[in-house]
C-alpha cells in the first residue's frame, strides 16, 4: 500500500483512472532524484551525533536492512531542504506533471524520510517506500509496482543495478546518473527511452575531496631536515619524501571522513556547501569506500619502510583530527588549540621519521605561529556569518558568538607576535652558534615576519582573508616575497 506525500495511505489498484489515460511516471529517490543515499546520510548523522553507540547499527542490521533504515530514520536529524537534489530530474518531473501525468516516488528509503521529501518538493501524487518490515528494493519494488500498475503500466526512472528488475517490468526505461556499464545494460533491455541526467565523478571532484592542495601543509615534515641543516643527505631526503607521501594519504583519508561527517553543517555554509560530497557531485558511499583504502595504504607503507614511531605519530594525528571533527571543533578556544596542535604534529612526525632531535625553539615557534593561523582561520570563517547575523548571533557548528570576534583577533595577533619574540630569542641561544656563523643576520627575518602577521590580520579584519591561511599564503605574492626574504636572511647567517 502506498502513501501520499502527507503520509495518508492510498489503496492499491490497477484501475486508477490516471493510468488509463497515460502510464504514470515512477521515480527512484537515492542516486536519481537525490544526489546521495539516505541510508548513508542517516548512518553518518547517527555516527556524528551518537559516537558512543557506533555498534548499534550492526545490531539493527541483524534484524534486516528494513529495520536498520527504520531505526536510523527515527534518530536522524535530517534537513531535507538542504539535500542535494538533481535539478535535471526535478525539471523532468515538472514537465511530466505539466502534461497531466501522475508521478510516484518509489524508493527503498524509509517511508518517513521519503514522505518528508515529497512534502518538501510537492511534486508527487503518491509515495511508495520502505517500512519497518519491508525493504522496497529490487524485486520487492518491482512487485509492488506491478500490483499497483500492472505489467508495462508505468515508466520508471532509476539509476542503480537494483533497478534492473523494475526496468524490465516497466513500459519505458529512463536512466539518471547511472554508471556507464549500467547504462549500457539499460539500453539493451529493449524499452530504453532516454537519459534524463548524467552525473559522473570527475578527477577534479576527487582532487577537491582529497584536498590535494592541502598536501602543501605536509611540507612541514621537511622542516626538521632544514633546521638541522641535513637537507643534502640523500637517504634522509628520500625518507622525508616517503614520509610526506604516507602522511598525505593519511591526511586525505581523514579529510574524506571529516567531509562525510560534516555534511549537515557544510550544506548550510556559504562556501562549504559546494564541496563534492555536500553538493552531491560525489556520493557519500564512494567516500566511505575510499577513505579506509587510503588509510590502509598510508599505514601499510609507513610500517614497512619507516620507523614505528612515525606510524604512531600518524595515528595520533588521525585520532586528534577525528576528535576535532566529532567534538572539539564545537568547543571555543579548544578548537583552535587543536588546529595548532595538528600543524605542530606534522613537524614532530617529520622529526620522528628522520630521527632528528627536536629543538625547543622550533616547537615554541611552531605552537605560537600556528595558533595565530588557527585563529585567523576561525576569524575568517566566522566574520561573514556574524555580519549576516548568524543563527541567533551564533555560528552553526561552532561555539562562538558574534561579540567574540574582537577577542579572537586579540588572541591571534598576540600569539603571532609571540612567535616573532621566540625567533628573536633564538638568535641569542648558544646552540644557534653551532649551526650559524653569523646568527645576527637571523634578526633580519623578524621584521618581515612581523609585517606578514600584521598584514594577515588586517586582511582578515577587512574580510579579505581566505578561510585557510595556508592556501592564502601560497597564492599571495606578498607572502611569498616575505618568505623569500626570511629564507635569504637564514642563508646569509649560515
N, C-alpha and C positions, 0 to 999 in steps of 0.2 A: 504493500500500500504506500503510495506517495504522499508527499506533504507539500502544502503551499508555502511560499516564502514566509508567511506569517506563522507557519507551523501547524496549520489545520490539515487533518487527514483528508485525502482525496480518494474515493473508492476506485478500484481498478475497473477497466472495461475497454474492450476494443472498439466499442461502438461510439466512441467520442465523435461528436459531430464535426469538430475541427479536423480530425484525422480524415474524415470522409472527403473534405474539401482539398486538403493537401497534407502530405506527411509532415508531422512535426519535426522540428529540429531539436536533437538531443545533444547537449554539450557537456563534455567532461570538465572537471574543475582543475585538479592538480596537474600542472605542466601544460595545460591547454588554456583555459581562461585565466588561470593564475600561474605566474612565472615562479612557482615554488611548489612545495608539497606540505600540506597542512599537518601530516603526521610528523614530519621532520621539524616543522616550525613549532608545534606544540611540545615535542620532545626536547628541543633546545630551550624553550621557555621554562620547562619544568626543571631541566638541569641548571639553568641560570638562577631560578628562584628557590629551588629546593636542593641545593648541592649535597645535603646530608642524606637525601633519600634516593640517590642515584641507582640503587639496586631495585627499587620498587617497580620500575617499568618492566624489568625482567620477570618479576613475579606476576604482573598483569599479563604479559605476553604468554605465559604458560597457560592462561585461560583462553588464548586465541587473539588474533590481531584486532578483532572487533572489540574485545574487552579492553585491550590496550588503548585503542582510539577513544573509547568511551571515558576511561579514567583520565587520560591526558586532556581531553576536551573539557572535562569538568573542572580541571585545575588551571587551565591556560588563561592567562590574561592577554588575550589576542585582540589587537586593534585591527578589525577587518578593513577599516577605511584606509589604513596605511599600507596594506598588502600590495605587492607589485602585480597589477593586472595587465593583461595583454590588450593594448588598445586596438589592435587589428581585429582580435576576436570579438571584442565589445562592439566595434563598428559593424562587424558581420552580423552579430545578433540583432543589433538595432535595425539593420536593413531587413532582416527576416521578419521582425515584428512589424515593421512598417508595411510589409507586404501581406500582413494578416496571418502570418504563420504562428502556430503555437510553439513555444520554446520551453524545453525542460532541462533542468540541471540534474545530471545523473553522475554521482560521484561516490568514490569509496571512502571519502572523508566522513567524519561523524555528522549526523543529521543536525546537531545543534549548531556547529560551525557553518555547515552548508546553508542552513536557514538564515543565519545572521548575514552571510554574504549575499544571499538572494534578496533579503530585505534591504541591504545597503545599496545594491546595484539597481534593484527594481526592474529587472529585465526578464524574469522568469515567471511562467504561469504555474509551474509546479516544481517540486524538488524531490528527487529520489536519492537517498543517501544511506550510509551505514547506520545500523542501530546497535545497541549493546550486544545483541545475539546474532547479527548478520553483517558480514563484511561484503559490501556491494562492489565486488571487483571481478573482472574477467567473466567467467561463465555465469556467475551469480547475477551480475549486472545484465548480461545478455538475456537470461531467463526472465528477469523482472521486466525488461523492456518488451520481450516477446509476449508476455502475459498481458501487458497493457496495450501494445500497438499491433501485435501480430508480425508475422514474417514479412520483412521488407516494408514495414509500415511506418518507418521513421528514417531520417537521415542522422548520421552520427559523426560528431566532431571530436576527435581524440588525439592522443599523442604518444601512447606507450604500447609496449608489446602486449600488455594485458587487455588492450582494446581490440586485438585481432578477432577474438570470437564475436565481439559486438559488431565490428565492421562487416563480418561475413553475414550476419543476420540483418544488416541494415539495407535500405534501398540504395543509399548513396554513402560512400566513404569520403569523409572530409578529414584533412590532416592539419594539425597545427603544432609547430615546434617539435617535430619528431626528428630522431636521428636519421641520417641518410639511408642507412641499411633498412630501418623500419619503414621509411617512406617508400622504398623500392618494393617491400613486401605488400604494402597497402595498395600500390599501383597495380600489383599483379592479381588482386582479388577479383577484378572484373567489374566492380561497381565504383571505381575511383572517380571522384567528382572534382578534386582540386585541393590545393594547399591554401589555407586561409592565412596562416602566419608561419614564418620560418625564422626561428631564433636558435642559433648555434654558437657555442662558445668560441671566442677568438683568442689568439695569442695575447693580444693587448689586454683582454679581460683578465686572463690568468696572471699576466705580468703585474697588473694593478693589485689583484688579490694577494699575490705572493709578496707584494711590496718590494720588488727587486731594487727599486731606487733607495729603499731603506737599508740596503746592504752597505751603503756608504757609512752608516753608523758603526758597522762592524770593522771598519778600518782602525778603530780604537784598539783592536787586538795587536796592531803593529806598534803602538806607542811604546811599550816596554822595550821593544827592539831598538827603537830610535833613541830613547832616552839613555839606554845603556851603551849606545854607540857601537852596536854589533850588527848593524844592518848590512855589512859587507860579507858576513859569514853565510855562504850559500846554504849549508844544511839548515841553519836556523831560519833563513828566509823561506826555504821550501816548507819547513814545518809550520811557519806562520801562515803561509798561503793555504795549506791544508786545513789549519785551524779556522781560518777565515771562511773557507768553503763549508766546513761542517757547521760552524755557527750560523752561517747564512741559511742553511737548510733548516736548522733548529728554529731560527727566528721566523722564517716564512711559515713553518708549521704552526707556530703559536699565533702568528698574525691571522692565519685562516681560522683557527679556533676562536680567537678573540672576535673576529667579524661575525662568526656564526652565533656566538653568544650575545652579541650586541645588536642583533637585527632590529629588535624592538626600538631601542633608543636611536640607532642610526637612521631609521626611517622618519624620525621626527627632527632630524638635524639638517640644516640648510645645505651643507656640503656632503656630509657622510651618507645621505640618502642616495647618492649617485654611485656609491661603491658597488662592485659587481654583484655581491650577494644581496645587499639591501635593495638594489634596483631590479633584481631578477635576471640580470644578464648571465649570471652563473647560478646553477641550482644549489641549494644548501646540501643536497645529497652528494653532489660531486665534491664539495668541500670536505664533508665528513669522510669521504673515501681517500682524499689526497693527503690530508694533514697527518694521519698516522704513518703513511708511507714515507713522507719527508722526515718525520721524527725518527723512524727506524733507521733510515739511511744515515742520518746525522750521527746517531749514537753508535751505529754499527761501524762506520768508518773511524770515528773517534776512538772507540775501544780497540780497534785493530791497529791503528797507526800512531795514536797519540797517548800521552801519559794518562793514567786512570783518573788523576785529579782534574784533568780537563773535562772529562765526561761528567764528573761530579759537579763541576762548575756550570756546565750547560744545564744539568738537572736543576741546580739552584735557580738559574735564570728562568727556566721553564716554569718552575713552581712559583716563583715570585710574580712572573707575568700572569699566570693563571689567577693567582690571588688578587693581583691588581684588577684583572678583568671582572672577576666574580664579586669582589667586595671592596678592595682598597680604594678603587677609583671613586667610590661614593663617600669616602671619608676625607673631609677637608684637612689640608696640611699633610696628612699621611699619604695622600695620592701623589703629591709632588716629591716627597721624600722617596717614595717607591720608584718613581721615574728616574730620579737622580741615581738611585742605587742600581737600576738596570743599566744605565750608561756606565757607571763605575765598574760594574761587574765585567763588562767587556774588557776593560784594561786588566783587571785581576785575572780573568780567564786567559788573556794573552800571555801574561807573565807566567802563569802556571804551565801553559802549553810549551813555553820555550825554556822553562827552568831558570828564569831571570828573577832575582830578588826585587821585590817592590820597594820603591823609595817612599818614605813618609811624605816627602814634599809632593810627589806625584799624586799620591792618594788624597792629600789635603786639597791640592789644587783641583783635582777632579771632582771631589764632593761639592765644593763651592761653585765651580763654574757650571756643573750640570744641574745643581739645584736652581741656579739662576735661569738656566734654559728651560727647565721643567716649569718654573713659574711663568716664564714668557709664554710657553705653550698653553698653559691653563688660562692666562690672561687673554691671549689672542682668541682662544676658543670661547671664552665667556663674554667678551666685550660685545659682539653683535647680539648675543642672546639677551644680555642685560639692557642694551639700548632699545631692544624691541619689547622689553617688559618681562621677558622670560615667562615662567609659569608661577604666578604669584610672587614674582621677584626672585625666583629660584631656578637655577639651571636644571634641566631634565637629566637625571642620572648622575648628578654631581651634588656635593654637599655645600655649595657656595651660594651666597645671596648677592643681590645687586650691590649692596654697600660694602662688599668685601674687596672690590677691585682696587681701591687705594692701598689696602693692606697688602694685597698680593704684589702690587708694584713696589711697595716699600721693601718687602722681604726680598724680592727678586733683585732689585738694584743693590741692596746691601750685600747679598750673597755674591753677586758678580764682582763687586769691589773688593770683597774679602779674597777672592781668587787672585786679584791683582796684588794684594798685600802678600799673599803666600809666595807668589812668583818673585816679588821683590826681596823677601827674606831668604829665598833660596839662593840668591846671589852671594849672601854672606855665610853660607854654610861651608864648613871645611871640606865636606865631601865633594862640593862643586868643583873645588880646585883639582880633584882627581880627573875630571872629565874636560875641563876647560882651562886653557892657558890664559885667556882674557875674560874672566867671568863678568867683569864690569860692563861688557857690551850687552849682557842679558838685560840690563836695566833699560836698554833701548826698546825692548819688546813690551815693557809695561805700559808705555804711553799708547801705542796702537791698540793694545787690549782694552785699556780704559775707554778709548774712543769707541771701540766696537761695542762694548757692553752698553755704553750710554746711548749709542745710536739705535741699537736693537730695542731698548726700552722706549725710546722716543717714538720709534715706528710703531711699536705695539700700542702705545697710548693713542696714536693717531688712527689706529685701526688699519695700518698698512702692513702688518706682520702676518706671514703665513702661519698657520696653526702649528706647523712643525718647523722650529727654528733651524734645524739641521738642513732641511730642504731649502729653506731660505738662504742659509749661508753659502751653500754650494752653487746657488744660482745668482747670487748678488755680487756684482763686480767689486763694490767697495769692500765687502767681506773678504773676497779672495785676495784683493790687494793688501789688506791688513794682515792676512795670514802669511803672505809672501814677505812682508816687512818683518814680521816676527821670526820667520824662518831665517831670513838674512841676518838678523841680529844674533841668533844662536849659531849660525855658520861662522860668522866673524869671531865669535867668542871661542871657538874650538882652537 
